[in-house]
Amino acid sequence: MSDELIDPDIRKAHTLPSRFYTEESVFSEVVAGFSKCWHFAAHVSQLTEHNVLPLEHMERFVGEPMLLTRDDGFRCLSNVCTHRGMLVSTEACSASVLRCGYHGRTFGLDGCMRNMPEFGDVESFPGSSDNLREFDLKRWNGLLFAGNGPSRFADCLAEIESRVGWMPIESFEHDPSRHRSYEIDANWALYVDNYLEGFHIPYVHGDLHEELDYDSYRTELFEGGVLQVGIARGTESCFELPESSPDHGQRIAAYYYWLYPGLMLNFYPWGLSVNLVIPISVNRTRIVYHGFIWDHSRLGKGAGGGLDKVEEEDQGIVEAVQRGVMSGTYDRGRYSPTKETGVHHFHRMLAS
């Protein structure tokens, strides 16, 4: 793949060829690159009730079963027992040790092997290879990101910090009732395409259009991601921005952050909705939602109020687009220079 596939000048550029959404070989090549990215693991509040949290979605992103533990700190460990490869933990729990349910091998919350039945006569046992492998883990304002030898990430976090670092994100509360998991018949990149532009809002999301000032909607690009800023109409719900905010004085209804490849951090006056776009196959994708509450009194209001309805509308559109790009009559389109800069930015990342 070549960066020239997508012209840097959006006025001249053509969109991604349809093969990016329809061919298994292209899908596999793109998704293989996810293993070197940082990915959202959890918010620290998810480890308040339980101190062991399996990360099923990481298997799709990096090809490794992982889990988080909380003891004197937070760790990201392999979720694979070093005896016979059984998954150590399959659901969130509270425990002082990790115990494999296959043959009873136990590990400390730091991943070090503690005990193994019927291994008294095994020579040179245990060794370092009998411990659970530890993976990279980064913590930012209560958000935990994990990876398997991931690339740079500091620039993305610095960008988010400069805009929403004033929020008490660390103290947001996990709300399990806001958890959603959907599977859609569409390529993962089509879902990201749709997220990265507000162009479709007046045509697809009638209720959301009533909340947001479409003419003031703006998109900002940065290395590794995109920010879309939604401005509230009239008296609709918006942030009470401190003077330290670069947007002080504006009626911001939502900050929509996308980080490559499939993480959406949607900040609303009520809190944070985290969306994970998880590729399953070339034409099948899982979408996972997590909700973290800041202000319960603002739930159900403004741009972040009708998320289930917006999601249902988006899914219908994206699945229909998947059918369309599989047609022999379609290959590539053109970009709107005013409304699709985020999509163009994403496509250049994929093409390179």
Secondary structure, 3 states (H helix, E strand, C coil): CCHHHCCCCCCCCECCCCHHHHCHHHHHHHHHHHHHCCEEEEEHHHHCCCCEEEECHHHHHHCCCEEEEECCCEEEEECECCCCCCECCCCCECCCEEECCCCCCEEECCCCEEECCCCCCCCCCCCHHHCCCEEEEEEECCEEEEECCCCCCHHHHHHHHHHHCCCCHHHCEECHHHCEEEEECCCHHHHHHHHCCCCCHHHHCHHHHHHECHHHCEEEEECCEEEEEEEECCCCCCCCCCCCCCCCCCCEEEEEEEECCCEEEEEECCEEEEEEEEEEECCEEEEEEEEEECCHHHCCCHHHCCHHHHHHHHHHHHHHHHHHHCCCCCCCCECCCCCCHHHHHHHHHHHC
